[in-house]
């Protein structure tokens, strides 16, 4: 059975963890599959064939973190083996974080360890009221090292120190208050809210969303510098004279829907399983 699936239809890609029998825990095989899926998604998103990616999972839990059998194998790994494993996980987080299109994370239950990193790498996180989050690594003598840049960006340094050191469980409302989650909904309304967010995101200009996501990453590196200020000017000027920019302005003044909102923007629908 596939550890993960990728389904693409009408511009929406659904990347789904598919190990419900072990609470969608990570192992090296799942990480390799996700990295392969993300490589494909980067290409499709750059081409405009994928407009939004939804990251979710099957079963009761979003993800329990590291797989127990994988951790048992790690006991016999030397330093180089552990570095190789860690770099693959780092590639996964970076690949998800830098997808050119908007990403939505659907969290229906427990998200522990590395799963908190997956959520933090997504642009919008929608959680069921049953969701729980935990940076659990210190309880087994480890550290949330690879995911720390993304989770700390979401929580802020002060809250990251607390939850990374204590391994306390955050319920959905605490995760919302801390900024890890954007929206908490009733469990049976989760898919409705994800679909509503998809409709909202698909109403935006694909080109503008790609440019804006890249801009946010650039601004975060040096928010107050001459180079950043010039870059922001370049971005908006180029968008204004672009085809989509002109269409967006014209449709606004003409009180009509822009062209991208009336087309599915995908020349094909496909499904990939591995």
C-alpha positions as CSV (number, residue, x, y, z in Angstrom):
1,X,0.0,0.0,0.0
2,X,1.2,3.5,-0.8
3,X,2.5,5.5,2.2
4,X,1.3,8.7,0.6
5,X,-0.9,9.7,-2.4
6,X,-0.9,12.6,-4.7
7,X,-4.1,13.5,-6.5
8,X,-4.4,16.4,-8.8
9,X,-7.7,17.7,-10.3
10,X,-8.8,21.1,-11.5
11,X,-5.7,22.9,-10.2
12,X,-5.9,21.4,-6.7
13,X,-3.3,18.9,-5.5
14,X,-4.1,16.7,-2.5
15,X,-1.0,15.3,-0.9
16,X,-2.2,12.7,1.7
17,X,-0.3,10.7,4.3
18,X,-1.6,7.2,4.0
19,X,-0.4,5.1,7.0
20,X,-3.5,5.3,9.3
21,X,-2.6,2.0,10.9
22,X,0.5,3.6,12.5
23,X,-1.1,7.1,12.9
24,X,0.7,8.3,9.7
25,X,4.1,8.1,11.4
26,X,7.2,9.1,9.5
27,X,9.8,6.7,8.3
28,X,12.4,6.9,5.6
29,X,10.1,5.5,3.0
30,X,7.4,8.0,3.6
31,X,9.9,10.9,3.6
32,X,11.3,9.7,0.3
33,X,7.8,9.5,-1.2
34,X,6.9,13.0,0.0
35,X,10.1,14.4,-1.4
36,X,9.3,12.9,-4.8
37,X,5.8,14.3,-4.7
38,X,7.0,17.7,-3.7
39,X,9.5,17.7,-6.6
40,X,6.7,17.1,-9.0
41,X,4.5,19.7,-7.3
42,X,7.2,22.4,-7.6
43,X,7.3,21.8,-11.4
44,X,3.5,21.8,-11.8
45,X,3.1,24.9,-9.5
46,X,5.7,26.9,-11.4
47,X,3.9,26.0,-14.7
48,X,0.5,27.0,-13.2
49,X,-0.9,23.5,-13.5
50,X,-1.3,23.3,-9.8
51,X,-2.9,26.3,-8.0
52,X,-3.2,25.1,-4.4
53,X,-1.8,22.1,-2.5
54,X,-3.8,20.5,0.4
55,X,-1.7,18.5,2.8
56,X,-3.7,16.0,4.9
57,X,-3.8,12.4,6.1
58,X,-6.0,9.4,6.4
59,X,-7.4,8.1,9.7
60,X,-7.7,9.5,13.2
61,X,-4.3,11.2,13.5
62,X,-2.6,13.7,11.3
63,X,0.8,12.2,12.1
64,X,2.3,10.8,15.3
65,X,5.8,11.9,14.3
66,X,8.6,9.3,13.9
67,X,7.7,5.7,13.3
68,X,8.7,3.4,16.2
69,X,10.3,0.8,13.9
70,X,12.3,3.5,12.1
71,X,13.5,4.8,15.5
72,X,14.6,1.3,16.5
73,X,16.7,1.1,13.3
74,X,18.2,4.4,14.1
75,X,19.8,3.0,17.3
76,X,22.3,1.3,15.1
77,X,23.0,4.2,12.7
78,X,26.3,6.0,12.9
79,X,26.7,9.7,12.6
80,X,26.9,9.7,8.8
81,X,23.7,7.6,8.6
82,X,21.9,10.0,10.9
83,X,23.1,13.0,9.0
84,X,21.8,11.5,5.7
85,X,18.4,10.8,7.3
86,X,18.2,14.2,8.8
87,X,19.1,15.9,5.5
88,X,16.2,14.0,3.7
89,X,13.8,15.3,6.4
90,X,15.2,18.8,6.0
91,X,14.7,18.6,2.2
92,X,11.1,17.6,2.9
93,X,10.4,20.6,5.1
94,X,12.2,23.0,2.7
95,X,10.4,21.6,-0.3
96,X,7.0,22.1,1.4
97,X,7.8,25.5,2.7
98,X,9.0,26.8,-0.7
99,X,6.2,25.5,-2.9
100,X,5.4,28.4,-5.2
101,X,1.6,28.0,-4.8
102,X,-0.5,28.4,-1.7
103,X,-0.6,25.4,0.7
104,X,-3.3,24.4,3.1
105,X,-2.8,21.9,6.0
106,X,-5.8,19.9,7.1
107,X,-5.2,18.7,10.7
108,X,-7.9,16.3,12.0
109,X,-6.2,14.9,15.0
110,X,-2.8,14.5,16.7
111,X,0.2,16.2,15.1
112,X,3.4,15.3,17.1
113,X,7.1,15.8,16.4
114,X,7.9,16.3,12.8
115,X,4.2,16.7,12.0
116,X,4.3,20.1,13.7
117,X,6.9,21.1,11.2
118,X,4.7,20.0,8.3
119,X,1.9,22.3,9.6
120,X,4.3,25.2,10.2
121,X,5.6,24.9,6.6
122,X,2.1,25.4,5.2
123,X,0.6,28.8,4.4
124,X,-2.8,28.1,6.0
125,X,-3.5,25.6,8.8
126,X,-7.1,24.5,9.4
127,X,-7.5,22.3,12.4
128,X,-10.4,20.3,13.9
129,X,-11.2,21.0,17.5
130,X,-9.9,17.5,18.2
131,X,-6.4,18.4,16.9
132,X,-3.5,18.4,19.3
133,X,0.1,19.5,18.7
134,X,3.3,18.5,20.5
135,X,7.0,19.1,20.1
136,X,7.6,15.8,21.8
137,X,11.3,15.2,21.0
138,X,13.0,16.0,24.3
139,X,11.0,13.3,26.0
140,X,13.0,10.7,24.1
141,X,16.4,12.5,24.4
142,X,16.1,14.3,21.0
143,X,15.5,17.8,19.7
144,X,13.0,19.3,17.2
145,X,16.1,20.4,15.3
146,X,15.3,20.1,11.7
147,X,11.8,21.5,12.0
148,X,12.8,24.3,14.4
149,X,13.3,27.2,11.8
150,X,9.7,26.7,10.6
151,X,8.0,26.1,13.9
152,X,9.8,29.0,15.6
153,X,8.8,31.3,12.7
154,X,5.2,30.3,13.5
155,X,5.3,30.4,17.3
156,X,7.9,33.1,17.9
157,X,11.1,32.5,19.8
158,X,9.6,32.9,23.3
159,X,6.8,30.4,22.9
160,X,9.1,28.0,20.9
161,X,11.4,27.8,23.9
162,X,8.6,26.8,26.2
163,X,7.0,24.1,24.1
164,X,10.3,22.7,22.7
165,X,11.7,22.3,26.2
166,X,8.6,21.1,28.0
167,X,7.0,18.9,25.3
168,X,3.6,20.1,26.5
169,X,0.6,19.2,24.4
170,X,-1.1,22.2,22.7
171,X,-4.8,21.7,22.1
172,X,-6.3,23.3,19.0
173,X,-7.3,26.5,20.7
174,X,-3.8,27.1,22.2
175,X,-2.2,26.4,18.8
176,X,-4.6,29.0,17.3
177,X,-3.7,31.6,20.0
178,X,0.0,31.0,19.4
179,X,-0.2,31.3,15.6
180,X,0.6,27.8,14.6
181,X,-3.0,27.3,13.4
182,X,-5.1,29.8,11.5
183,X,-8.6,28.4,12.0
184,X,-10.2,25.9,14.4
185,X,-13.5,24.3,13.3
186,X,-15.9,21.6,14.5
187,X,-14.6,18.2,13.6
188,X,-17.4,17.4,11.2
189,X,-17.0,20.8,9.4
190,X,-13.3,20.4,8.7
191,X,-13.6,19.4,5.0
192,X,-16.2,22.1,4.4
193,X,-13.8,24.7,5.8
194,X,-10.9,23.4,3.7
195,X,-13.1,23.6,0.6
196,X,-14.1,27.1,1.5
197,X,-10.5,28.1,1.8
198,X,-9.7,26.5,-1.5
199,X,-12.4,28.6,-3.2
200,X,-10.9,31.7,-1.6
201,X,-7.4,30.9,-2.8
202,X,-8.5,30.0,-6.3
203,X,-10.1,33.4,-6.6
204,X,-6.7,35.0,-6.5
205,X,-4.3,35.6,-9.4
206,X,-2.0,32.5,-9.8
207,X,0.9,34.7,-10.9
208,X,0.3,37.2,-8.0
209,X,0.2,34.4,-5.5
210,X,3.4,32.9,-6.7
211,X,5.1,36.4,-6.6
212,X,3.7,37.2,-3.2
213,X,4.8,34.0,-1.7
214,X,8.3,34.5,-3.0
215,X,8.2,38.1,-1.8
216,X,7.3,37.2,1.7
217,X,10.3,34.9,2.0
218,X,12.6,37.6,0.6
219,X,11.2,40.3,3.0
220,X,11.6,38.0,6.0
221,X,15.3,37.8,5.4
222,X,15.9,41.5,5.5
223,X,12.7,43.5,6.1
224,X,14.4,46.9,6.4
225,X,17.1,47.2,3.8
226,X,17.7,49.2,0.6
227,X,17.8,45.9,-1.3
228,X,14.5,44.7,0.0
229,X,12.8,48.1,-0.6
230,X,14.0,48.0,-4.2
231,X,12.9,44.4,-4.6
232,X,9.4,45.3,-3.4
233,X,9.2,48.1,-6.0
234,X,10.4,45.7,-8.7
235,X,7.7,43.1,-7.8
236,X,4.7,45.4,-7.9
237,X,5.9,47.3,-11.0
238,X,6.3,44.0,-12.9
239,X,3.0,42.7,-11.8
240,X,1.2,45.9,-12.9
241,X,2.4,45.6,-16.4
242,X,1.9,41.8,-16.6
243,X,-0.9,40.1,-18.5
244,X,-2.6,38.9,-15.3
245,X,-2.0,42.3,-13.6
246,X,-3.7,44.1,-16.4
247,X,-6.6,41.6,-16.5
248,X,-7.0,42.0,-12.7
249,X,-7.2,45.7,-12.9
250,X,-9.5,45.7,-15.9
251,X,-11.9,43.2,-14.3
252,X,-12.0,45.2,-11.2
253,X,-13.0,48.4,-12.9
254,X,-15.4,46.6,-15.3
255,X,-17.0,44.8,-12.3
256,X,-16.5,41.3,-13.7
257,X,-14.7,38.2,-12.7
258,X,-11.1,38.0,-13.8
259,X,-10.3,35.4,-16.5
260,X,-8.4,33.1,-14.1
261,X,-11.5,32.7,-11.9
262,X,-13.5,31.4,-14.8
263,X,-11.0,28.8,-16.0
264,X,-9.8,25.6,-14.3
265,X,-6.2,26.6,-15.2
266,X,-5.2,22.9,-15.6
267,X,-4.8,21.3,-18.9
268,X,-5.0,17.8,-17.3
269,X,-6.1,16.0,-14.2
270,X,-3.9,13.2,-12.9
271,X,-3.3,10.9,-10.0
272,X,0.0,9.7,-8.8
273,X,0.4,6.9,-6.3
274,X,3.7,5.4,-5.1
